[in-house]
Amino acid sequence: MQPREKSKKIPFKIILFVHDEVVVECLKEKGPAIAKLIEKIGLECSKKYLDHLTVPAEAHVSTQWEK
């Protein structure tokens, strides 16, 4: 599978990594669903790489990047 074909299956685009934050872009109407997906992915990753610790992820939906 070509990288471009694979990326079409991901419903968001990663824009920026800032310290412990990931900024993504998606269609406005998909924002709440993508936020839940990001939280789920973050939790699964914490379980995989921090087996002694579970770190919940918190996602926020916004129309612009905020501090």
Residue pairs with C-beta under 8 A, 6 or more apart in sequence:
11 26
11 27
11 30
11 33
11 34
11 37
12 24
12 25
12 26
12 30
12 34
12 37
12 38
13 24
13 25
13 26
14 22
14 23
14 24
15 23
15 24
15 25
15 65
16 22
16 23
16 65
17 23
22 38
23 65
24 34
24 38
26 34
28 63
31 61
32 61
34 59
34 61
35 59
35 60
35 61
36 59
38 57
38 59
39 56
39 57
39 58
39 59
41 57
42 55
42 56
42 57
42 59
43 54
43 55
43 56
43 57
46 53
46 54
46 55
46 56
46 57
47 54
60 66
